[in-house]
Amino acid sequence: MNAPATDILARIAGDRRRRIEAMRLVVPAHVLRARIAPRAGGRLERALRRGDPVAPLRMLCEIKRASPSRGMLCPELDPVAMAGVYERGGAAAISIVTEPDHFHGELEWMDRVRAVTALPLLLKDFIIDDYQLLDAVVRGADGVLLIASLLGEVRLQRMIGDAKLLGLDPLVEVHSIEDLLFAVRAGATLIGINNRDLRTFEVDLGTSLRLLPEVPPMVTAVAESGLSTAGHLATLRGTRCDAVLMGEVFMTSPDPAATLATLAAAAKG
């Protein structure tokens, strides 16, 4: 993709800001706060923690209709049915891509999937405002994605704290050593290493291999993007990686259950 380096991420963030302002007019933040029931956090992070280097990689399986780089992946996606496939196939948790303008996701998918599974759920969106945290917890999310390069260190630190106060586990996404270092300083304890550069949407599978050794021992590490084969998982199983986030391989498979069975076996070794 030949777009200037900051165009794609900046455009997505701008679209999210406009959507959030519209959402506030329909359901103000104080209304969302009144709907929140107290709860303890930690479900998502515990589910993704491998614990032992000989234990299987944990699988964070993703529901995603489309992507800016590949277009429509699964036009007839049924998020509830896919969640059932993932739960039966041994997923440790489910990620749901809810961004509507570029990924064709829907926030309502979180409500629908929450009603049918007890697995921890990650609301995966471009989180730029505390309003989105409130909305996520009301919908039953256990965690949210926070993108380090989108927020910056000071804002990231505040949003990590705000998410945890609401009982949400923040999965902090990084793509460079600079991102990783300031994410750790900001208090991230669950870090996703994205092999995809969100500014260009180019994928380099070596990114996670380069950054995984730099993740502190007590931080849970997730490898993300571009992972699709048993060989990819075999390589990561030999590192300090705790979990893998995989979605497109299932969304484009003619038999997602069979594909998951093959990859789950590779995650076990």
N, C-alpha and C positions, 0 to 999 in steps of 0.2 A: 504494500500500500504506500503510495507516494505522498500522502498528506503530510503537512508540516508536523513536527514532533509533538506539539501540544494540542493540536486541533481536536482530535477525537475525544480525549478525556475532558477537555474544556467544554466541548459541545454537549457531551452527556451531562456534565455537572450543571451547565446552564439550563438544560431542559428539566433536570430534576428540581432546580430552584423554582421554576415556574409552576411545576406540578404541585410542589409542596405548598406554595402560596394559595393555590386553588383549593387544596385539601383543607387548609386552615379555615377557609371561609365556610366550608360545609360542616366540619367538626373541629371546633377550636381546641387548643391544647388542654385547657382546663377540663373540658369534657372527657378527653382521653385519660387524663390523670385520675378522674373520678372513677374510671372503669378498671383501674389497675388493682389487682389483689396482691397482697404481700406474698413473696415466694423467695426461696433460696436459689442462687445461681450455681454454676459449676457443672451442669448436666452435660453440656456440649463438650467442654474441655475434658472432663473425665472420660467421656465416650471415645474421644480421639487420642487419648494418651496410651501409647504402646506399652510403656513401663519396662519391658524386658527386650533386649536386642534380638532375642531368638523368637519372640512372640510375633504373630502375624501383623502385618501392616493393617491399620484400621482403615475402613473405606467410608469416605464421605461422598455419597452418590448424589448427583445433581439433576434437578428437573429444570430444563432450559429449552424454550421453544426455538430461539434464534440467537444469532450473534452478528455483530457488525462485520466480522471478517468472513464468515461463511454463509451469511444469509439465513433463510429459514431451514431449520434442522428437522423439526417435527411439527408440521402445520396442524395436525390433528391431535396434538398432545393432550392426554387426559392425565392431569397431575395426580389425581387420586389413584387411578390404576397404576401409574408408574411408582408411586409411593409403596403400593402393595408389592410390586415386583422387587423393589429395593429391600423392604423389610423381610420378605420371605427369602431373599438371596443373601442375607447376612450383613447388610449395611450397618455400620455403627451409628450413622446419623444421615440426615438428608438435607441437602442444600437446595433452596428454591430461589431461582433468579426471578425477581419481581419487577425489574425495570421495564417500563412499558414502551418507550419510544425507540430504543435501539435493539432491545432483546425480546420485545413483544411479550414480556411477562405481565403478570397481574398480581396485585397485592392480595386479592381475594383467594388466590391459590393457597396462601398460608392458612387461612381460616379453614378451607376445605380439607387440606391435608392434616392439619392439627386434629380435626374431628375423627380421623380414622387411624392414626398411628400414635404410639407412645414413644417412638424414637425421638431423640433430640433433633430440633429443626433449626437450621441456619437461614435467616432471611438475608439473601444476597442481593444487595442493591448498591447504589452509589450514595452512601450516607453522608450528608453534609450539614444536617440540622438536627437538633435534639427532638424536634417534632417526630422525625422518623423513628427514633428510639422508642418514644411513647407509643406510636402506632404499632411497632413491631411487638412490643410486650403485650399489648391489648390483643393482638392477633394470635398470641400463643407461641411466639418465637422463643427459642432458648438461647440464640446467639444472633449477632449481626456482623456483617463485614464492614471493617473500617480500612480504607485505603490510605496508607501512610503518605504517599506522594500527593494525594488529593487534599489532605488536611494540614500537613505540616506538623512540626513537633509539639508546639504549645497547644494547638487545638486538638491534636490527637490525644495528648495527655488528659485534657478535660473530658473528651468524649469517652475515653476508656473508663474514667471514673464514673461518669454519668450512666454509662451502660451497666456497669457492675452494681451501682446503687439500685437499678431497676431489676436486677436479677438476670441480666443478659451477659453472656460470655462474648466479648469482642474478639473476633478473628481478625488480627491486624495483618493486612496484606502488604508485602514488600517485594521489590524487584531488584534492589541493589544493596551493596554493603552499607551505603549511607542510609537508606531506608531502614535497614535492619538495626543499625546502631541507634538511630533515634527512636525507633519503635521500642527497643528494650529500655532506653532511658525514660520513655514515656510510660512505662509500666506494663507493656504487653507481656502476657504469659501464654498466649496462644497465637502463633505466627504462621501465616500462610506465605510460602515462597512462590510467587507467580512466575512461571516460565514465559508468560506473555507480557510484553511491554504494552501497557494500556495506552500509551501515547501513540504507538504505531500499529499495535496489534500483531506485531511480529513475535514468533515463538522461538525460544532457544532452550532446549531441554537441558543444556548444561548449567543454566542459571541456578536451579535448585541444588545441583551437585556442588557448585562452587560455594553457595551460601550456607548449606546445611552444617558444615563443620564450625561455622561461626555462631550458630545458635546456642545460647547458654544451656547447660544441662537440664535445668529445671523448667525450661520453656518447652511447651508442646509444639512440634514442628509439622506442618502440613505442606506437601508438595502439590502444586496446582498447575493445570493447563498443559495440553499437548500430550498427556499420558494416555496411551491407548492399547498397549500390548503387555503380554506376560513378561517380556524382556525388560520393559521399563520398570515394572514392579520388582523384578528380581534384582535389578541394579539398586533400587532404592531400599530394598530389604536389607542390604548390606551396609547401609548408612545409619545415622542416628534419626532418620525420618520416622515420625510416629504414624502419620496417616497420609492418604492420597485423596485428592478431590478429583473426581472423574465424572463427566457428564456427556460430552458430545459423542463419545464412543457408544453410549447407551441410546442417546437420542436418535442416532443414525443407524442403529442396528436393526435388522429385520426380526431379530429375536433377542430383545434386551435381557431376558432371564438367562438364556444360554450364555450370552456374552458375560454377564455378571458372574455366572458360575465359573467360567474359565478364569476370569481375573481374580475372583475371590480365592481360587485354588493357588494362583500364583502369589497372592499376598501372603498365603500361609507358608509357601515354600515346600 
